[in-house]
Amino acid sequence: MKKRVLISVSDKRGLKEFAGGLTELGYEIVSTGGTAKALKGAGVKVTMASEVTGFPEILEGRVKTLHPNIHAGILARGDKSHMQQLEELGIEPFDMVVVNLYPFRETVAKPGVNLEEAIENIDIGGPSMVRAAAKNFAIVAVIVNPARYEEILKMLQENGDLDGVVRLELALEAFTH
């Protein structure tokens, strides 16, 4: 079974190297809007989230990942019946979710920020994916901090996967993000 990672980040530091390393390890990269554009521009092969959902990004990007083909792929795999449902519905599971949220705190702290700009920096889909992956951390690794990319990539290169302690640490970090 191929490995899949969903990447949708506001903070793109280290993204090219991390995504490139994941691709070398055989991961399919699924991504959204600006993140997909940045990855494609860096020469990384990307599957658009809209190809996974069968639905375009809408409402100026407000809705792009809030879809069963994304969330079922993150939340499933705790038992045999989940995998059977995914198969019946043609949904592929995700092994990793790499998401960091819109910079709401930084935006509202800027002098002169207007209400419209503040509102557009309230992330909805990102927290949903982060919490779903963190809930299923034993199966789906969740990464919210770009400072962890190098360490995670090295572990994957050396061990082929992340151990349970690291997965739990990442989930706890995700819940506080």
C-alpha positions in Angstrom: 0.0 0.0 0.0 1.4 3.4 -0.9 1.9 6.0 1.8 0.0 9.3 1.6 0.6 12.6 3.3 -1.7 15.6 3.3 0.2 18.9 3.4 -1.5 22.3 3.9 0.6 24.9 5.6 0.6 28.6 6.1 4.3 28.6 7.3 6.2 27.1 4.4 9.7 27.1 6.0 11.6 23.9 5.1 8.6 22.6 3.1 10.5 22.0 -0.2 13.1 19.8 1.5 10.6 18.0 3.7 8.2 17.2 0.9 11.0 16.3 -1.4 12.3 13.9 1.2 8.9 12.3 1.7 8.5 11.9 -2.1 11.9 10.1 -2.2 10.5 7.8 0.5 7.6 6.9 -1.7 4.9 9.2 -0.2 2.2 10.6 -2.4 1.7 14.2 -1.5 -1.8 15.6 -1.5 -2.0 19.4 -1.1 -4.1 22.5 -1.2 -4.0 25.9 -2.9 -0.9 27.9 -2.0 0.9 25.0 -0.6 0.4 22.9 -3.7 1.6 25.9 -5.8 4.7 26.3 -3.7 5.5 22.6 -3.9 4.9 22.4 -7.7 7.1 25.5 -8.1 9.9 23.6 -6.2 9.5 20.6 -8.5 7.7 18.4 -6.1 4.9 16.2 -7.6 1.6 17.0 -6.0 -2.0 15.6 -6.1 -4.4 18.5 -5.6 -6.9 18.0 -2.7 -9.7 18.8 -5.2 -8.7 15.6 -7.2 -9.1 13.6 -3.9 -12.5 15.2 -3.1 -13.8 15.5 -6.6 -14.8 19.0 -5.7 -13.1 22.3 -6.4 -11.9 24.6 -3.7 -14.7 27.1 -3.1 -15.6 30.3 -1.3 -12.2 31.9 -2.1 -10.4 28.9 -0.5 -12.5 28.8 2.6 -13.7 25.2 1.8 -11.1 22.8 0.3 -10.5 19.9 2.8 -13.8 19.7 4.7 -14.8 16.6 2.8 -15.3 12.9 3.7 -12.6 11.8 1.2 -10.1 13.8 3.3 -11.4 13.3 6.9 -12.4 9.6 6.5 -8.9 9.0 5.1 -7.4 10.6 8.3 -9.8 9.1 10.9 -10.2 5.5 9.6 -8.0 2.5 10.2 -8.7 1.7 13.8 -10.5 -1.5 12.8 -11.3 -3.8 9.9 -14.7 -2.4 9.3 -13.2 1.1 8.7 -10.9 -0.2 6.1 -13.8 -2.1 4.4 -15.8 1.1 4.3 -13.0 3.1 2.8 -12.5 0.4 0.1 -16.2 0.4 -0.7 -16.3 4.2 -1.0 -13.0 4.4 -2.9 -11.3 6.5 -0.2 -7.6 6.2 0.3 -6.2 6.5 3.8 -3.6 9.1 4.9 -0.5 8.2 6.9 0.6 11.7 7.8 -1.0 15.1 8.0 1.3 18.2 7.9 -0.7 21.3 8.7 0.0 24.6 10.4 -2.7 27.1 10.8 -3.3 30.6 9.4 -1.4 33.2 11.5 -4.5 34.5 13.4 -2.6 35.6 16.5 0.0 37.4 14.5 -2.6 39.0 12.2 -4.7 40.4 15.0 -1.6 41.7 16.8 -0.6 43.9 13.8 -1.3 47.6 14.2 -4.2 48.7 12.0 -5.5 45.2 11.1 -9.1 45.4 10.0 -11.9 43.0 11.0 -12.1 41.5 7.5 -8.4 40.6 7.5 -8.7 39.1 11.0 -11.8 37.0 10.0 -10.0 35.6 7.0 -7.2 34.3 9.2 -9.6 32.2 11.3 -8.7 28.7 10.1 -11.5 26.1 10.0 -10.3 23.1 7.9 -6.8 23.2 9.4 -7.8 22.7 13.0 -10.2 19.9 11.9 -7.4 18.0 10.1 -5.0 18.6 12.9 -7.4 17.3 15.6 -8.5 14.3 13.4 -4.9 13.2 12.8 -3.9 13.8 16.5 -6.9 11.7 17.6 -5.7 8.9 15.3 -2.0 9.5 16.1 -1.1 5.8 16.5 -1.8 5.4 12.8 -1.6 9.0 11.3 1.4 11.1 12.2 0.6 14.8 12.6 3.2 17.5 12.2 2.4 21.1 12.9 5.8 22.6 13.5 8.2 23.1 10.6 11.1 22.9 13.1 10.4 19.2 13.4 10.7 18.4 9.6 14.3 17.5 9.6 14.1 15.3 12.6 10.9 13.5 11.3 12.5 13.0 7.8 15.6 11.5 9.4 13.6 9.1 11.5 11.6 8.0 8.5 14.8 7.5 6.4 16.4 5.5 9.2 13.5 3.5 10.5 10.8 3.6 7.8 8.2 4.9 10.3 7.9 6.9 13.5 7.7 5.1 16.8 4.8 5.4 19.2 6.5 7.8 21.6 7.3 10.3 18.8 3.7 10.0 17.4 2.3 10.8 20.9 4.7 13.8 21.2 3.6 15.1 17.8 -0.1 14.6 18.8 0.4 16.5 22.0 2.1 19.3 20.1 -0.7 19.3 17.6 -3.4 19.7 20.4 -1.6 22.8 21.7 -1.0 24.3 18.2 
